[in-house]
């Protein structure tokens, strides 16, 4: 199934078109295998603002009682992309072995590689409340759950 999530008229977070070489370099640098569906949507557009703004949660967060904000997905790139994860993890004192795919500093959406090296679950990290919530078992389920609140 092909997903069309991008808000194409908004170029914020949009990076240069993705190549297979960029994927190989990113996976080698991060020492992980990126989810197939993540790569699939990045081949349509390498990061950017999405048509959705939320993902439902079963527990309250500092954002809302029943959802978290997700309005962009980071692409593969050094600046404003997932390769910035190492710096941001250190800067915001986040768990190691995650790859940040969305967020603003106080809250993040991440691929959680703490227990796997491929097809990781998706987590939400609330820095202010020191809270980590499991959002979905994999990236494809995450994509299917995106919504507008």
Secondary structure, DSSP 8 states (H G I E B T S, - for coil): -----B-TT--TT--S---HHHHHHHHHHHTSB--HHHHHHHHH-SSEEBS--EEE-SS--SS-SSEEE--EE-BSSSSSBGGGHHHHHHHHT--SSEEEEEE-SSEEEEEE-SS-SBS-EEEEEETTTTEEEEEESSHHHHHHHEE--
